[in-house]
């Protein structure tokens, strides 16, 4: 069960939008850290949390290089499938070894 979200989605989107607007405004010559600190203080969001959100949105939109949210979900799903398949293979190997041993035993009539 995932942990409950501390910040609602609306607040998250608003914070990301405000930071993005600050970064794109030519009149405001601020860095990512300064923008996140300013907006985070106004909205009551932890600076590192807000920075992570902005970074992930930039990756998802293709502005910055990195692994998108969709790619992460797909990788997580495929890793889960690989774990299940390996478990099934281990079960099948032990079952085939058991039945092979049964076939090798001499039969009494």
C-alpha positions in Angstrom: 0.0 0.0 0.0 1.6 3.3 -1.0 2.1 6.1 1.5 -0.6 8.8 1.5 0.2 11.9 -0.5 1.1 14.9 1.7 0.3 17.5 -1.0 -2.8 17.5 -3.2 -2.4 17.3 -6.9 -3.8 20.8 -7.4 -1.1 22.2 -5.2 1.6 20.2 -6.9 0.5 21.4 -10.3 0.3 25.0 -9.1 3.7 24.9 -7.6 5.3 23.4 -10.7 3.5 26.0 -12.9 4.7 28.9 -10.7 8.3 27.7 -10.7 8.3 27.1 -14.4 6.8 30.6 -15.0 9.6 32.1 -12.8 12.3 30.2 -14.7 10.9 31.3 -18.1 10.4 34.9 -17.2 13.3 37.0 -18.7 12.7 39.8 -16.2 13.4 37.3 -13.4 16.9 36.0 -13.7 16.7 33.2 -11.1 18.0 29.7 -10.8 16.0 26.6 -10.2 17.0 26.6 -6.5 16.0 30.3 -6.0 12.7 29.8 -7.8 11.8 26.6 -5.8 12.8 28.3 -2.5 10.6 31.3 -3.3 7.5 29.4 -4.5 7.9 26.7 -1.8 7.9 29.4 0.9 4.8 30.9 -0.5 2.9 27.7 -0.9 4.3 25.8 2.1 6.0 23.1 0.1 9.4 21.6 1.0 12.0 23.1 -1.4 13.5 19.7 -2.3 10.1 18.2 -3.0 9.1 21.0 -5.3 12.5 20.8 -7.1 11.9 17.1 -7.7 8.5 17.7 -9.1 9.7 20.4 -11.4 12.6 18.2 -12.6 10.3 15.3 -13.3 7.9 17.5 -15.2 10.8 18.8 -17.3 11.8 15.3 -18.1 8.3 14.2 -18.9 7.8 17.1 -21.3 11.1 16.4 -23.0 12.9 19.6 -21.9 15.5 17.8 -19.8 17.0 14.3 -20.4 16.1 11.5 -18.1 13.7 8.7 -17.5 10.0 9.7 -17.8 7.3 8.7 -15.5 5.7 6.4 -18.1 9.0 4.7 -18.7 9.5 4.1 -15.0 6.0 2.6 -14.7 6.7 0.3 -17.6 10.0 -0.8 -16.3 8.5 -1.5 -12.8 5.8 -3.5 -14.5 8.3 -5.5 -16.6 10.5 -6.2 -13.6 7.5 -7.5 -11.7 6.7 -9.8 -14.6 10.3 -11.1 -14.8 10.1 -11.9 -11.0 6.9 -13.9 -11.5 8.3 -15.7 -14.5 11.5 -16.7 -12.7 9.4 -17.9 -9.8 7.3 -20.0 -12.1 10.4 -21.4 -13.8 11.8 -22.4 -10.5 8.6 -24.2 -9.6 8.6 -26.0 -12.9 12.2 -27.1 -12.6 11.7 -28.5 -9.1 8.5 -30.3 -10.3 10.2 -31.8 -13.4 13.1 -33.0 -11.1 10.6 -34.6 -8.8 8.7 -36.4 -11.6 12.0 -37.4 -13.3 13.1 -39.0 -10.0 9.7 -40.8 -9.8 10.3 -42.3 -13.3 13.8 -43.5 -12.4 12.6 -45.6 -9.4 12.0 -49.3 -9.9 8.3 -50.1 -9.9 6.9 -52.9 -7.8 4.1 -55.0 -9.2 
